[in-house]
Amino acid sequence: MPVFEDKREELDRFETMMGVPRGRLAVTMDVITDAMALVGQHGVYCQSQRWPGRPVMDVQLVMKSLTDAKELIQSVMEELKKSAAP
């Protein structure tokens, strides 16, 4: 599992602070945020011909999917936090 090797330092830090499930989700959020930044940069250069100033449709769809995934992960983290509270 290369991701566990590539992200070992971040995983160790977040798993120590938050526990294994929430720590891994936190690192996942960081990875998704990084991907969103890259897609956003791509969207600056790939402008829609139909809607000037907006990224092409595929970039918009990828960004929406990443945003949705991030929202779902945040909801799981909140649920885990609630279940861990006394």
BATIPA-552950 format. One record per residue (C-alpha): residue in three letters; residue number from 1; x, y, z. Coordinates in Angstrom, 1 decimal. Layout:
N
<bavo residuo="ALA" num="NUM" xx="X" yy="Y" zz="Z"/>
...
***
This chain:
86
<bavo residuo="MET" num="1" xx="0.0" yy="0.0" zz="0.0"/>
<bavo residuo="PRO" num="2" xx="2.1" yy="2.9" zz="-1.3"/>
<bavo residuo="VAL" num="3" xx="-0.2" yy="5.6" zz="0.2"/>
<bavo residuo="PHE" num="4" xx="0.7" yy="4.4" zz="3.7"/>
<bavo residuo="GLU" num="5" xx="4.4" yy="4.7" zz="2.8"/>
<bavo residuo="ASP" num="6" xx="4.0" yy="8.1" zz="1.1"/>
<bavo residuo="LYS" num="7" xx="1.9" yy="9.6" zz="3.8"/>
<bavo residuo="ARG" num="8" xx="3.6" yy="7.8" zz="6.8"/>
<bavo residuo="GLU" num="9" xx="4.6" yy="11.0" zz="8.6"/>
<bavo residuo="GLU" num="10" xx="1.2" yy="12.7" zz="8.3"/>
<bavo residuo="LEU" num="11" xx="-0.6" yy="9.5" zz="9.2"/>
<bavo residuo="ASP" num="12" xx="1.6" yy="9.0" zz="12.3"/>
<bavo residuo="ARG" num="13" xx="0.9" yy="12.6" zz="13.5"/>
<bavo residuo="PHE" num="14" xx="-2.8" yy="12.6" zz="12.9"/>
<bavo residuo="GLU" num="15" xx="-3.4" yy="9.0" zz="14.1"/>
<bavo residuo="THR" num="16" xx="-1.6" yy="10.0" zz="17.3"/>
<bavo residuo="MET" num="17" xx="-3.7" yy="13.1" zz="17.8"/>
<bavo residuo="MET" num="18" xx="-7.1" yy="11.8" zz="16.7"/>
<bavo residuo="GLY" num="19" xx="-7.0" yy="8.0" zz="16.7"/>
<bavo residuo="VAL" num="20" xx="-6.6" yy="5.8" zz="13.7"/>
<bavo residuo="PRO" num="21" xx="-10.0" yy="6.2" zz="11.9"/>
<bavo residuo="ARG" num="22" xx="-10.2" yy="10.0" zz="12.4"/>
<bavo residuo="GLY" num="23" xx="-6.5" yy="10.5" zz="11.7"/>
<bavo residuo="ARG" num="24" xx="-6.7" yy="8.6" zz="8.4"/>
<bavo residuo="LEU" num="25" xx="-9.8" yy="10.6" zz="7.4"/>
<bavo residuo="ALA" num="26" xx="-7.9" yy="13.8" zz="8.3"/>
<bavo residuo="VAL" num="27" xx="-5.1" yy="12.8" zz="6.0"/>
<bavo residuo="THR" num="28" xx="-7.6" yy="11.9" zz="3.3"/>
<bavo residuo="MET" num="29" xx="-9.1" yy="15.4" zz="3.6"/>
<bavo residuo="ASP" num="30" xx="-5.7" yy="16.9" zz="3.1"/>
<bavo residuo="VAL" num="31" xx="-5.1" yy="14.7" zz="-0.1"/>
<bavo residuo="ILE" num="32" xx="-8.5" yy="15.7" zz="-1.4"/>
<bavo residuo="THR" num="33" xx="-7.8" yy="19.4" zz="-0.7"/>
<bavo residuo="ASP" num="34" xx="-4.5" yy="19.1" zz="-2.6"/>
<bavo residuo="ALA" num="35" xx="-6.3" yy="17.5" zz="-5.5"/>
<bavo residuo="MET" num="36" xx="-8.9" yy="20.3" zz="-5.5"/>
<bavo residuo="ALA" num="37" xx="-6.1" yy="22.9" zz="-5.7"/>
<bavo residuo="LEU" num="38" xx="-4.6" yy="21.1" zz="-8.7"/>
<bavo residuo="VAL" num="39" xx="-8.0" yy="20.9" zz="-10.4"/>
<bavo residuo="GLY" num="40" xx="-8.7" yy="24.5" zz="-9.7"/>
<bavo residuo="GLN" num="41" xx="-5.4" yy="25.5" zz="-11.3"/>
<bavo residuo="HIS" num="42" xx="-6.2" yy="23.4" zz="-14.3"/>
<bavo residuo="GLY" num="43" xx="-9.6" yy="25.1" zz="-14.5"/>
<bavo residuo="VAL" num="44" xx="-7.9" yy="28.5" zz="-14.8"/>
<bavo residuo="TYR" num="45" xx="-6.2" yy="27.4" zz="-18.0"/>
<bavo residuo="CYS" num="46" xx="-9.1" yy="25.4" zz="-19.4"/>
<bavo residuo="GLN" num="47" xx="-11.9" yy="27.9" zz="-19.8"/>
<bavo residuo="SER" num="48" xx="-15.3" yy="27.1" zz="-21.3"/>
<bavo residuo="GLN" num="49" xx="-16.0" yy="28.5" zz="-24.7"/>
<bavo residuo="ARG" num="50" xx="-19.7" yy="28.6" zz="-23.9"/>
<bavo residuo="TRP" num="51" xx="-19.3" yy="30.3" zz="-20.5"/>
<bavo residuo="PRO" num="52" xx="-16.2" yy="32.5" zz="-20.5"/>
<bavo residuo="GLY" num="53" xx="-14.7" yy="32.8" zz="-17.1"/>
<bavo residuo="ARG" num="54" xx="-15.8" yy="29.3" zz="-16.1"/>
<bavo residuo="PRO" num="55" xx="-13.8" yy="26.1" zz="-16.3"/>
<bavo residuo="VAL" num="56" xx="-14.7" yy="23.5" zz="-18.9"/>
<bavo residuo="MET" num="57" xx="-17.5" yy="21.1" zz="-17.8"/>
<bavo residuo="ASP" num="58" xx="-15.2" yy="18.1" zz="-17.0"/>
<bavo residuo="VAL" num="59" xx="-13.2" yy="20.3" zz="-14.6"/>
<bavo residuo="GLN" num="60" xx="-16.4" yy="21.5" zz="-13.0"/>
<bavo residuo="LEU" num="61" xx="-17.6" yy="17.9" zz="-12.5"/>
<bavo residuo="VAL" num="62" xx="-14.3" yy="16.7" zz="-11.0"/>
<bavo residuo="MET" num="63" xx="-14.4" yy="19.7" zz="-8.6"/>
<bavo residuo="LYS" num="64" xx="-18.0" yy="18.9" zz="-7.6"/>
<bavo residuo="SER" num="65" xx="-17.1" yy="15.3" zz="-7.0"/>
<bavo residuo="LEU" num="66" xx="-14.1" yy="16.2" zz="-4.8"/>
<bavo residuo="THR" num="67" xx="-16.2" yy="18.8" zz="-2.9"/>
<bavo residuo="ASP" num="68" xx="-18.9" yy="16.2" zz="-2.3"/>
<bavo residuo="ALA" num="69" xx="-16.4" yy="13.6" zz="-1.2"/>
<bavo residuo="LYS" num="70" xx="-14.9" yy="16.1" zz="1.3"/>
<bavo residuo="GLU" num="71" xx="-18.3" yy="16.9" zz="2.7"/>
<bavo residuo="LEU" num="72" xx="-19.0" yy="13.2" zz="3.2"/>
<bavo residuo="ILE" num="73" xx="-15.7" yy="12.7" zz="5.0"/>
<bavo residuo="GLN" num="74" xx="-16.4" yy="15.7" zz="7.2"/>
<bavo residuo="SER" num="75" xx="-19.7" yy="14.2" zz="8.2"/>
<bavo residuo="VAL" num="76" xx="-18.1" yy="10.8" zz="9.1"/>
<bavo residuo="MET" num="77" xx="-15.5" yy="12.6" zz="11.2"/>
<bavo residuo="GLU" num="78" xx="-18.3" yy="14.4" zz="13.1"/>
<bavo residuo="GLU" num="79" xx="-20.1" yy="11.2" zz="13.7"/>
<bavo residuo="LEU" num="80" xx="-17.0" yy="9.5" zz="15.0"/>
<bavo residuo="LYS" num="81" xx="-16.4" yy="12.5" zz="17.2"/>
<bavo residuo="LYS" num="82" xx="-19.9" yy="12.3" zz="18.6"/>
<bavo residuo="SER" num="83" xx="-19.6" yy="8.6" zz="19.3"/>
<bavo residuo="ALA" num="84" xx="-16.3" yy="9.1" zz="21.1"/>
<bavo residuo="ALA" num="85" xx="-17.7" yy="11.8" zz="23.4"/>
<bavo residuo="PRO" num="86" xx="-18.7" yy="10.6" zz="26.9"/>
***
